[in-house]
Each structure stands twice: as structure tokens, then as C-alpha cells.
Amino acid sequence: MSSENERSADPGDGAPEQLALIRETVRRAKVPRAKPRTWRGAALAKELPVARVLVNKGVLHLDQYFDYAVPEELDAEARPGVRVRVRFGAGGRNVRGGRREGGGLIDGFLVERLAESDYPGALAALASVVSTEPVLGPELLALARAVADRYAGSLADVLQLAVPPRNGRAESRPSPEPLPPPPAPSAGSWERYAQGPAFLRALAEGGAPRAVWTALPGPHWPEEIARAMAATLASGRGALVVVPDGRTASRVDAALTALLGPGRHALLTADSGPEKRYREWLAVRRGSVRAVVGTRAAMFAPVAELGLVAVWDDGDASHSDDNAPFPHVREVLELRAAHGRCAFLLGGTSCTVEAAQLVESGWALPLRADREQLRTAAPLVRTVGDGELARDGAARAARLPSLAWQTVRDGLRSGPVLVQVPRRGYAPRLACERCREPARCRHCAGPLEAPDQQALDCAWCGRAETSWHCAACGSSRLRAQIVGARRTAEELGRAFPAVPVRTSGRDHILDSVPDAPALVVSTPGAEPVAEGGYAAALLLDGWAMVGRPDLRAGEEALRRWTAAASLVRGQPEGGTVVVVAEPTLRPVQALVRWDPVGHARRELAERAELGFPPVSRMASVTGTPEALAAFLAAAELPPEAEVLGPVPVPVTGPGRPRRPGDAPHGESWERALLRVPPGSGAALAAALKAAQAARMARGSGEQVRIRVDPPDIG
């Protein structure tokens, strides 16, 4: 305050003098100022001054809540469910002014506010509230906790999958007002199923039916999913559908928009981009929309008053998350249906063993069409075995027997023809033409391949091979052990020069093709939809799919074949499918009869005799031999647990991409399978989690990976 203001007696100077006096009074009061770094000396919230926080540390020995003090300045913003920043790892000795200080800043979620803490020491204060948007509700928190316990993981890891990253621009925009419930839809194509109309009525009346739906082949299943969601919305509840990929989500999205119009549902896929996806997610959390169609991460979507959860094609590998704790969409939606008492629908053109078990156990009821409807919708399936290929020498050289050539010619007269090839590229695997010795790289002994027609590359180290010679016989000529999609397209292009040939695979996936004569060569899972359906389909190299050393090889081959054959016109319209595989194989016979349910039930019966999943619960533990042995010795497994192995894990070659669970390059790992009977899965997961948490708390350097219900057990 200036001396002139202190001495002034002019009434006109009263206002400046009063302001100066106020400033001096504030200065002399010495009220402690809040310091956001530590909030040292700041007053606490008068009510509920303790915040219980879940810190974003995905380590098992820290899988718990931590208490923090709530400064008065953050009282209004620090609500349950918001994102916060806290200081973590300071220790109990760094205390000043009654506040714990130090530690690094880390993100977290505020779970609840308490009047007092059960921690006897000093509390650190909340550093800041990142956003006032409550993104973590009680239902989502309970679901994440259940998923973490089931898969022996941490709650923080599950929430990393469940809550998308924050986007400030999307968060600042208001969500639209919710629309009133639509009227109940008609049954439509659900009339083709004996229990279809009753299923829709139960949804519209607020019921919670559970069904395993074997969909008829053809283009109607997206509309049928949309009608099930619309019936649920008509009851005033929400609906959630999870599909394997963005292309499938787009089909359901289009069907739902056509049935109900825009603004009634949200599309949650990675293709949307972070801002749009977060904006759609916020609209769901805020209750603006009650219907969600999305890919894997959408299984945690916070739909208000959830009335239906559905998963399409649960056997697709995309439904199993590659990040810890590796939850599967089907299992998560089963938890949501059980805890939330809502309806459950598992659908697909094929049937997994897990789906068959749900029906066998009585947890869900079957939803299928009769044989008359199936004969109308399904194409004619014909087989070509190795015997016919051996008799047809010229066709064997080109991998296509006479029956396949004739089917292609007939199909091209009326529309496109689909050709499914299990491998992409030109010639993915090569061998010596003279002695059939596999072609190996001179540097790392990896397999040589020809991604295109020009160059030879090593599949492991990526080095180019310009002057290969066979080490066994000296020949320089190569032949293809496995022929890829590009080589197949080239062969077909020479055979049918007047017909366009299109390819669809990992590098470039087609969404659809017009209803015009064309050859469409595709790898499994990348088949485009043909307008009006394909006139015919060839399923080549069936041995490559059925002969894989995997417990699910037959089931997966049938699922891939059924998905491709479902794109073909029905038998009354002349649709034909030719599968090049041994006719006596069980998956081939199931495809010919179009009986995926019977195949799944037989597989389930055999697994029950052998004690394999899903009849039993299983977990895989992987690590170095020393670390794995120490882990198994320390783990307090249930008495009924059975340890299978350990066995060596295949070594990933240098230069090859590592899949989740693969050993690091250059390290030799082993894997043990732990098996328990039904009812003991929770005890097994708890024991594995406790043993892993103890290892982390002790600071054991060698890593051990745990995966409950692994999709691939060999």
C-alpha cells in the first residue's frame, strides 16, 4: 500500500483506500496458501475428507485401494468415479505438516469418499482432479473386479481395457438428449426359427432369456440382431452386441439404423478414432443412447439398465484380448448376464464347444431352425478327396480337380465365385523341386518364402536370398509346399482370362463385391460380402486347416468353412460349395450335413472324457525353467489341481513377430498347464494370483506369465 493512500483524506479517494486496506489485511492474516504439489497446510474438506483411490499400477501386490486426503479446494470436483492424479511411492517417513509428501505422480480413479481412513499414518493429498466426468460407475467397477478375479489379474489392468483414454475435446461436448423407447418390432426373419418370435416377445416384455443361436446361412443375421436389440429397447432397457471386427460391426450398424433410424445406438470400434470413439462412449455412459454395437473393448460398455448382451461368432480369435489379464468376450458377457440379470444371446453360423456346453448345462436354451428351413437357406456342399486328386494328375498340379473347375465355370455364368485359401502371399513355403527338402535360409536356417513372384525372403530374419541351392542335392529349382492366395489368383486368372480376379487378405480387405461374374480369392476371415450372394465357393487346401496341431483345429476349420459358405446363395438358387479335403474327416462331414451343433456336441463329449476345457478349467504358466519351477513350488494350488508338463515353448525365430505369450528372442521357456475340475476355477485363479503377487513383492527378477483359460493349448 502506498504512503499517498495512507495519508489521503479526500472522500473521492475512499475506494482505492479500502482496496488497499483489504490487501494489507489479507497479507497480515497469513492464511496458508494451497500448494497443488503437496497441498501442505491446505484445509481439508469438511465432509468426507478421505478419498479412496485405485491407482493405475497393474502389479498384483498393489491390487488394492489407497486412501488420500481431499483438500478443500478439490472438494466439489473430487466425486466418485472421476480421474485423479496422486503421488505414489513416497514411503511413510517423508511426512511434513501432517501430510505425506514425495513420490511420483500417477493416474488413478476415485472410488469413494469416506469420513475417516483405516490407515493409521499420515495421508498424502490428492494432487489434482484430471476431469470432473465420472467415468467409473459402481456397476463397471463391480464387473471389472469380477473379471480380474476370474482371470487372476489386477483391477487396474482390467480398467485399462474397460475405460477408454480421455479426450478433452470430446468430453467438453454435451451428449444428445435420449430418445423415447421405440415400438416393439415385428418378428421379421425370426419367423424362420421355431422359438424366434417367442424370444423377441420375451425381450420386449422385459424378460431375460438366454439362448445359443445357430443362425441360418445368408444375409439376414444382421437384421435379426437389430430386431433383438430393438425389442430390448422397446422394454425401456439397454442392449449391447459385440462382434469380431469393424466390417461386421458396420453391417449390424447399418441394419440397426435402417430399422430404428439414427441416434438410437452407438458404434464403438477402433476404426472410429480416439475422439469419436470416446464421444460415443460418453454418450453411452451419460445415458443418451442405450444400444451399443462394437468390437472387443465394447464388452465393458457402461450401458444403462442393461437388458441384453449378445456376442456374434464367439469362436473368432479377436474376441480374446491380447492384453493382461486376457479376458474373453463370451465369458465377460456371461458375467454381465448373471450379475445384471439380463438376457444373453450367443450367435453364429457355426457352434463352438463352449456354446454347446452352455446348452448341455441348461444355462442357455438352443435357438435353431428346422431342417426344412436349413435346406432352403444353405447351399449344396460337395467334397473332393485326395483319391480324386490323385486320379486327376493335371488338376492336382494346379490344386483344382475337375469338379472344382466345373463349379467355377457354372458359377461364373450367374455371379461371383468365392475361393478361400488358407494362406496369403504368393508361395508362403518352398521346397527343393527335386528332393522336396525344405528351403532354408543360409544365415539363420529359417524357412524361405516368396511373398511376391520376384524375390525369396527368409520368414525369420527377413534377409533376401538371391542364389539359393539345395544343400541336399544341389538343385536350384524350387516348388511351393503351400500355395498362397496371390498364386491362386494368378492361376485362376490364366484359366479364366475374361473374368476379373480380386483378392482380399490382411494387406487389403474388401468389404463387398458387386453381383457380377468375378473370381474373389480370399484368406479365411477376409471374405467380402457379395451383393445377392456368391454363385459358388471353393474351399481349398482343407488339410492345412484341419491338420494343425491344435485342440481346436477341427472346430476352427468348420467355423471358417461355414462362415464362407454362408455367403453363398441357397441351394434352390443354385448355390454350390466345393471343399477340397478328405471327405471322411469329421469337420468335412459336418459341413456337408450343415450340422455345426452336432460337431460341437461330439467334440464336447470327447473333451469331457479327456478332461479338456471347457469341461475343466485350465491355466497356463510360462517362464524360464528355473522361474517356473520356483513358482509351482511356491503356489498353494487347490488339492484337486493337476500339473501337466512342463514342456518347452517353441522358440520364436529372430526377425519374426512375437505373439502374446511367446518367449523373448533367444530365451528358452517352458510351459505348464494347470487343470482343475468344474467348480474349482475360482480357487485356482486365486492361488495363481497370490503366488504371482508374492513374487512381485519380493522383487523376483525372472518373469512368469499366467493366462487363465488359454485359447491355444496345443
N, C-alpha and C positions, 0 to 999 in steps of 0.2 A: 504494500500500500504506500502511495507517495505522500510526502510531507505536505504538499499543497492540499490534498484531500483531507488530511487530518486537521489542518488549521482553518479550512473553509467554513464560513458561517452563512454563506449565501443560500437561501432556500432553493434556488434553482439548481444548486449542486447536491441536493439531498439524495437523488437516485444513485449517482456514482459513489457517494459516501457509504450508502447502505450496502452496495455490492462489495465494496472494499472491506467493510466490517464483516460481511458473511465469509469472505475468503479468509480473513485473519482468524475468525472463529474456527473454521474448519481446520486451518493449519495448526492451531494451538490444541485442538482436541486430540490430535494424534491417534485417530481411528486407524486400525491396521488395514492396509490395502490388500485386496485379494491378489495373490500371485498364482496365475494359472499353472506355472510349472510345478509348484508344490502345494499351493493353497495354504502356505504356512501362515498361521494367525487368522485365517478367514473363519468367520462364523459358520457353523453347520446348520443344515436345515432344521427347522424347529420340529417338524413332524417327520417321522420315518427317516432318520439321518443316516441309515446304513443301506448301502446298495449291494445286493448280491449279484456278482458278475461272473459270467462264463468267459474266460479269456481264450483267445484264439491260439491255443497251444495244443496241437494234436498228439501229444505224447500221453501214453496211458497212465503214467503215475501222477499226472496232473489233471486227470479227468474228474474234476470236482469244481464246485463253486468257490469263489473267493470274495470276501467282504471288503468293501471300500466305504470311506466316509463321503457324504454328499455335501459339498459346500452350498451355502445358502444361495449363491449366485446361480447354481445349476439346479436348484430345487424344482423349478417349474418344467425344465427340459428333461430331467432325468426320470423318465417314466419307464415302466416295464416294457421290454421289447425293443428299445432303441439301441442303436450302435453307440458305443462309447470308446474312449481311449483311456487306458490306465497305465500306471507304471508298475512293472513286474520284475521281480528278481533282486530286490534291494537287500533282503535279509532283515532280521529283527533287530540288529544293532544300530542301524542308521535311523535314529529317531530324534527329531528336533521339534520342540514346541508341541509335543503330544501327537505329532504326525510322523508317520514313516515316510522317508524320502529316498530318492535314488531309484535305480532300476531303469530299464529301457521301456520306451513307450510301445504299447501293443494294443491291437484292436480287441474288442470283446462285445458281448451283448449283456445288457442289464436285464436280469431275470426277474427280480422282485425288490421291493423296498421293505425294510424292516425297522422296527423301533430300536432294537439293540442287536449286537452281534454276539455269537457264542465264542468268538475268538478272544482270548484274554489280553492279547497285546495291543499295541498301537496300530491303528489302521492308516493306510495311505488314502489320499483323497482321489476322487475321480479327476483325471486330467482334463477331460473335455467330453462333451456330448457331440458326436460326429453329426448326427441328424436327429431331428425330433420325430421322424417317421417310425412308428412301432412296427418293425418288420418281423419280429419273433413273437408270435402269439402262443398261448398255452397249449393249443392243440398241436401246433407244429413242433413245439418243444417236447411234448409227450411222445409224438411219433418219432422224432429224432432220437430220443432216449431209448425207445423200444428197438429201433434199428441198430443203434450202437451196441446194445446188449446182445442182440441176436447174432451179430457178426463179429463179436469180440473186438469192437473198435471204440474210438473215443467220440464223445458227443460233439466236440469241436470239428472233427473231420466230417461228421455227417452234416453239420450245419454249413460247412463249406460247400457241400453239394446241394443243400436244400435252399439256401438263401443266395440269390444272385448278387454279384458285386454292385455296389451303389453307383448310380449315375445321377449327379446333381441336377442336370437339366431335366431328366425325366421325372425326378422327384418333385421338382418345383411346379410341374404342370398338374392341374386338377384332373381327376378322372371323371368320365361322364356319369350322369345320373343313371341309376339302374332302371331297366325296363320292367314292366309288369310281366308276370308269368304268361307264356304263350298257351294257346289251347292245346289239348292233348291231340297228338297226330293220329292219323289212321294207321292201320297195320301195314298197308302197302305190301312190299315183297316179303314181309314177315309171315304172310299167309302161307308161304311155301313150307313153313315149319309147323309141325303139329302143335307145339307149345309156344310158338312165336307170339300170336295175339295175346295169349294169357300173360306172357312175360311183360309185354308192353303195358297191359292193364294194371298189373301189379306195380309197376314203376309209377304210372300216372296216379294211382291211388295212395301213394306214399309207402308202399311195401319195400321189402329188402330181399328180393330173390337172389339166389346165387346160381349161376349157370356156366357150364362149359359148352361153348357154341362151336360146332363144326360147320363152318359156312359153306354153302354151295358154291361151286366154281362159277365165275362170271363177274360182271362189273357191278353187282348190286350191293356188295357188302358195305361200301362207304355210306350209302344211303340208309342201310339198316342200322349202322352205328348211330347215324344222325337221328333217326327216329327214336332210338332208345334214349339218347340224350334229351331230345325234345319232350319225351314222355316224363322224364325225371324233372325237367324244368317246369312242366305243367303242374307238378305237385308242389311247387314252391321251393324245391331243393336244388342243389348244385350237382354237376356231373363232371367227371374227369376221365379222359381217354388218353392212353399212352400208346404210341405206335413206334416202330423201329427207326424210321428215318424221316427226313424232311419231305421226300416225294410222297410217301404215304400220308403224312400229315396234311399235305396240300390237297389230297383227294378227299379226305374227311372234312377239311376246312371248306372246300367248295360245296360238298354235299350239305353241310350244316347251314351254310349261307343261303343255298338255294331253298332249303326247307323253311328256315326261320327268318331269313334276312340278315343284314349286317348289324353289328352292335350287341349281339347276344352272347358272343363267345370270344375267347382269347386264344391266340395261336402262339405257343411257346416252343420255339425251335432255335437252334444255334444260327440258322441262316438269317434270322431276323436282325442280327447285330445287337450289341450290348445295350444301346439306348432304347431301341424299340422293344426289345425283349423285357427289359426292366420296367418299362412303362406298362406293358401288358400285364406283367406280374403284379405291379402295384394296383392295377385296376381289379385284379382278382382278389388281392388282399383287402382292398378297401370295400369290396362287395359290389362294385359297379357291374361286374359280369360274374355269372355263376356257372359257366360252362368253359372247360379248358380242353384243348386238343394240343398235344405236344409230344416231344421225344423224351428220352430217358429222364432228364432232370425234372420234367414236369410231374413225376410221381410224387413229389413233395409239395406241389402247388397248394397254397392255403385257400382252397375253395370253401366258401361259407355254406354252412348247413349241407354238407356233402351227402348226396343221396345215392350216387352211383359211381363206382370206379370200374374201369374197363381197360384191358390190355389186349392188343391185337398182335398175333404172331409171337407168342411168348418164347418160342424156341430160337428166335433170332439172337445172335451174339451181341447185338447192340443194346439189348436190354440189361446186360450185365455191366455194371460200372467198372472202369479200369482204375479208379482211384479208391484208396482205403476209406472205409472198410469193405469195399466191393459189393454193395448191395445189388440185388436183382429186382427189377420192376415188379415181377409177379409176386415175389414174397412181400415186398413193401405194400403193394395194394391189398394183399391178403390181410396184413396187419391193420391197414386202414379200414377194411370192411369189417373186421372182427371188433376193433376198438370203437369205431364210429357207428356200428350197427347200420351199415348202408348196403346197398345192392352191389353185387360183384358179377362181372361178365368177362370171361376169358374166351377170346375168339380167334379163329384162324381157319385156313383151308385145310390144314393138317392138324395133328394132335400130338402133343408131347407126352412123355411118360408122366411128368408131374401133373398135367391136366387130367390124365386118366386116373391118377391116384386120388385127385380131388373128388372125382365121381365115385370111385370104388369105396372111398371112406365115408361117403354120404355128405361131405361138406358142401358139395355143389351137385346140381342135377344136370343131366345131359340135355342139350338143345340141338336136335338134329332133324333133318328132313328124311322122309321115307325114300325107298329105293326108286319109286316111280318118278319123284321129283329129281332125284340124282341122275337117273338115266336121261332125263330131258336136258339137264344143265351141263353134264360132264361130256367131254369129247371121247371119241373112241381111242383107246390106248392099245398099241401093238408093240411087240417086243422083237428084238433081234439079238440072238445069242452068238457066242463065239463059234459055234458049229456052222452057222450060216455064213459068218465072216470067213471061215476057213475054206468053205466051198466056193466063195466068190473072191478069187485072188485079186482081180483088178480093183474091186471095191475095197478090199482090205488095205491095199496100199494107200488109198485115199480116205480110209476110215469110214466110208459110207457104203453100206450094202445096197443092193438093188432096190429093196423095199424103201429105203430112205430116199434114194433118188426119185423113185416114182411118187412118193408122198410129196416131195418138194415140187415136182412138176405139176401135180394135180392141184396143190395148194396155191401156186402162183397164178393159176387161172382166175382165182376169185379174191385174192387178197394177199397180205403179207404173210411170210413164214418166219417163225422164230427158230433160231438154232442156239441151243445152250451149250457152252463149252466150259469145263471146269477150270481152265487155266487162261490167264490173259497173256498178251505178248505174241511173239511170232513162234519161237521154238524155245519154251522155257527150260527144257532139259535136253542135253545132247549126248550122243554116244558114238563110238567108232562104227563106221558103216560095215567094216569087215569082221571085227571080232566082238562087237557090241560092248566093249569096255567103256564105262562112263568117262566122259571127257572131263579132265580135271585141270585146275589152274596150276601152272608150274611154280608159283610163288607160295600159295597157301593151301593147295590141294582142294580148294573149293570147287563146286560144280560150275561148269561153263554153261552159259545160256546165250540166246540170241534175241534180245528184246525187239530188234528190228531185223530186216533182211541183210544188213550190211556188216555189222561188227559182232565179234564174240567178246563177251564180258564175263568176269567172274562174279558169281552171285554173292560171294563173301567179301572180297577185298575191293571189288569194283574195277580191277585192272583190265585193260584191253588185251586180247590175245590175237596176235597178227600172224603167227606161224606155228599153228598147233600141229603136232604129230603124236600119234598114239604111242604110248610108252610100251605097250604090249606087242604090237605087230608092226609099228612104223607107218601105218596108213595115215593119210592126211585128209581123208574124206569122212564127213560126219553125217549122222542121221538123227532125226528127232525121236527121243524117247517119249516125250509128251508134246503134243502139238497145241499151240495156244490159239486164242481167238483170232488174232490177226492172220495167222497162217490159214486157219479155216476159212476166213473171209476171202482170202486170196484164191484158195481152191474153188470155192463156190462161185467167185466172180469169173473165173475162167470157164467153169462149166455152164454158167448162165450169163453170157456177156450182155444180153439185152435187158437184164434186170438190175436195178440199183442194189448195192450191198452196203449196209450200215452196221457199224459196230457200237456197242455200249459196254463200258467197263469202268474200272476205277479211275482212269485218267479222264474219261469223258462219258458221262451217263446221260442217256436220252430219257426224257420224261414220257414222250409219246411219239407215235409214228402214225401217219395217215393211213386211211383204208384204201391202199393201192398196192399192187404187186411189188414186193421188195423182199430182200433177204436181210434179216436182222440177226446179227451174230452177237451174243451177249454172254457175259460171265454170270454165274449164279448171284441173284440178288440185284442185278442191274438191268433186268428186263424192262424195257419200256412198255407202256400200255398202248395197244393198237385200237384205234377208233373202229368200233364194230367187232373187235376181237380178231385174233390171228386165224388164218385158214388152216394152218398146220403148225406143228412144232417138232423139232428133232432134239432129243436129249442125248448128247454124245458122251463117250468115254465114261460110262457109268461105273466102270471098275475103279476109276480114280477117286470117286466119291465114296463108294461102298467099301473099298479096300483099305481105307485109312485105319491106322492102329489106334482107334479111339472107341470108347464105350458107346458114344452117340453117333457113330459113323452111319449106321443104317437109318436111324431116326432122322439125322440131318439130311441124308441123301433123299429120303422120301419127302421131307419138308421142302427141299429145293425143287424137286421134280413137280410136286403138287402145286407149288406157287407158280411155276412156269406154265404148267398145263391148264391152270385156272384162267389164264389169259387167252386160251383158245376157245373158239366157238363150240357150242354144244354139238353132240352127235347128230341131232336132227338137221342141223345146218351144215353138216359135212365136216366138222372139226375132227382132226386126226392128230394123234401124238405117237411118235415112234421113239422108244427108248432103247439105246444101244447098250445092253448089259445082259448078263446071264439071266435067262427067264426064270430059273428056279430060285433065285435069291428072294428072300422074304420081302425086302422093300419093293422089288420089282412086281411081285405078285400083289402086294397091297396097292400099288399104283394101278395095275390092270383092273383090279376089282373096285378101285377107288374106295378103299377101306382103311383110312389112316387110324381110325379109332381101334379097329381090331388089331392093327400092328402095334399100337401103343399099349394095349391091354396085354398082349403076349409078351412084349418087352418088360412090362411091369411084373408079370408073373415070374419071368426068368430072373429079374433082379432081386425079387423077393427071396428066391431060392439061394442066390449067391450073397445076399446081404449088401447089395449095392444101393446107392441113392436112386430114387428118393425114398425107398423103403427105410433105409438107415440114414442117419446124419453123419456127415463126414467133414473133416477139415484137413487141409494140407499145411505142413510146416516145412519150410525150406531154409537152408543156410549151409554154411561150411560144415564139414563133418564134425569138427570139434564143438562148434557152437550149437549144432543140432543135438548132439549127444548130451551136452550140458543142459539144454532147455528141456529135453524129455525127462532127464533125471530129476530136475527141479520141479516140474509141473505136477501138481496134485490132481491127476486125472480121475474121472469117475471110475469106480471099481469095474464097471462093465465095459470100459473103453478098450479097444483093441488097436494095437500099433502095427501097421503094415509097412514094412521097409525097415530102414531107409534104403533108397535106391539112388543111383547117380542121376542128376538132372542133365539133359542134353546140353552140351556146351554151345553157346552162340558164337558163330564164326566171326572173325574180325571184319568190320565193314558192314555186317548185317544189322538191321534194326532190331533192337531189343523189345520184346513184348513184356507186358506186366508179369512179373514173377520169374523172368529169366535171370540167370546168374550174370553178374558183371563179366565183361570180356576178360578172358584169361584166368578166371577163377573156377574151381571145381566145387560144385554144390551138390547137396543131396536133399532128397525129399522124403518125408514120412507122411503117411496117411493115417489119421486117427478116426476110428469108426465107433459109433455108439448106436444102440438100438433106439427106436422111436420113443420119445418122452425124455431122453437124456441130452438132447441138443443144447438146452439152456445151461445145463451143468458143464458140458464140455466147453462151451464158449466162455463161461465164467472162469473156468480153470485156466484156459489159454490166456485170457486177458490178465488174470492175476500173475501168471508166470512171466508174461511179457512186461508188465508194469514193474515187477521186481527187478528184472534185468535192466530196464531203463533207469530205475532209481539207483542201482549200483554202478551205473555208467559202463556197462559191458560194451566193449567196442565192436564186437562182431555182430552183424545184423542177422536177425531171424525174421522171416516173413510168414505171416499167418493169413490163411484165407479159408473162411468157413463156407461150406457148400461150393467147392471149386467147380466151374463148368467143365473143365477138362481134367480127367483123372487118368487118361491113357486107356 
